[in-house]
């Protein structure tokens, strides 16, 4: 995964921001399926389908074409099917901050997006 | 032959084990936080003292200041009165005084410069405070003259 960070920084409530391009590479020696999932914010914000009080949303543009077709949850969802060895997939992320907050400014609400490669299941 | 069969069986088992471990993860770490907004809201935002007698002192009037999403220091200041009474540290001739208490912070007498009312109020927190008015001891402006004034609270980084 390159890059492996996205520094959004301090943002207002109801902020919407798009990342640059990330690249997933099958660096192994077998064809793989790739799934993706998100996590909750480290400071207490929850990952949800849509932003709300103390809740943010993360979406994935899996084809890097401006269409965010996957809304991340804390469970794995398909990202890429049968990625050949040494192949790449590019993607973008879109972050939507909560509509209201009770934790306060400056509290880190960092999130981890996890990609998992496993044996391609034909 | 039997030994070869066992070896093949072991190798097959190793292969299965290898395939079962053929999964890997990688992550993107997203760093984000809420933007700081320093603000204060005071309720109520009026104080109707009404006509006063010379040398009198009002009852303590309760107010509450609510802070925005960032822990803040609260400062307070007042103005001279519309009818020319002067805000001073103590009541006097054509001079009035206003004391403010936001326990546990120390009481202060308002002036036309900012003074600390509360050293630190947590994010989204509220701080109650009281104001007490002391009327002038003598007057040269006359009865019925509007002697209203404005009190301003300011929130800033502690």
Contacts between the chains, C-beta under 8 A, distances in Angstrom:
chain1	res1	chain2	res2	distance
A	1	B	26	4.1
A	1	B	27	6.9
A	1	B	28	6.2
A	3	B	28	7.7
A	4	B	26	7.0
A	4	B	27	6.5
A	4	B	28	5.7
A	4	B	29	6.6
A	5	B	28	6.8
A	5	B	29	5.0
A	5	B	30	7.7
A	5	B	31	7.0
A	6	B	28	6.0
A	6	B	29	7.4
A	6	B	30	4.7
A	6	B	31	7.3
A	7	B	31	5.0
A	8	B	30	6.3
A	8	B	31	6.4
A	8	B	32	4.0
A	9	B	31	7.1
A	9	B	32	6.8
A	9	B	33	7.2
A	10	B	32	7.8
A	10	B	33	5.0
A	10	B	34	6.6
A	10	B	35	4.3
A	10	B	36	6.6
A	11	B	32	6.3
A	11	B	33	7.6
A	11	B	34	7.0
A	11	B	35	5.3
A	12	B	34	7.7
A	12	B	35	4.7
A	12	B	37	7.7
A	13	B	34	7.1
A	15	B	35	7.9
A	22	B	28	6.3
A	24	B	26	7.8
A	28	B	22	7.3
A	28	B	24	6.8
A	30	B	22	6.1
A	41	B	32	7.6
A	43	B	33	7.3
A	58	B	30	7.5
A	93	B	28	7.2
A	93	B	30	7.4
A	95	B	30	6.8
A	95	B	32	6.7
A	97	B	32	7.3
A	97	B	34	7.4
A	98	B	34	8.0
A	101	B	34	5.4
A	101	B	69	6.3
A	102	B	124	6.4
A	103	B	34	7.2
A	103	B	123	7.9
A	104	B	34	7.0
A	104	B	69	5.3
A	104	B	70	6.7
A	104	B	71	7.3
A	104	B	122	7.8
A	104	B	123	3.3
A	104	B	124	6.5
A	105	B	33	7.0
A	105	B	34	4.7
A	105	B	35	6.3
A	105	B	36	3.8
A	105	B	37	6.7
A	105	B	69	4.5
A	105	B	70	4.6
A	105	B	123	6.7
A	106	B	33	5.8
A	106	B	34	7.3
A	106	B	36	6.2
A	106	B	70	7.1
A	107	B	33	5.9
A	107	B	34	6.7
A	108	B	31	7.1
A	108	B	32	8.0
A	108	B	33	5.6
A	109	B	32	5.3
A	109	B	33	5.5
A	109	B	34	7.0
A	110	B	29	6.4
A	110	B	30	6.3
A	110	B	31	4.9
A	110	B	32	6.5
A	111	B	29	7.7
A	111	B	30	4.4
A	111	B	32	7.0
A	112	B	27	5.1
A	112	B	28	7.3
A	112	B	29	5.8
A	112	B	30	7.4
A	113	B	27	6.3
A	113	B	28	4.3
A	113	B	29	8.0
A	113	B	30	6.5
A	114	B	25	5.5
A	114	B	26	7.6
A	114	B	27	5.0
A	115	B	25	6.5
A	115	B	26	5.3
A	115	B	27	7.1
A	115	B	28	7.8
A	116	B	23	6.5
A	116	B	24	7.3
A	116	B	25	4.6
A	117	B	23	6.4
A	117	B	24	5.0
A	117	B	25	7.4
A	118	B	22	7.2
A	118	B	23	4.2
A	119	B	19	6.2
A	119	B	22	5.3
A	119	B	23	7.3
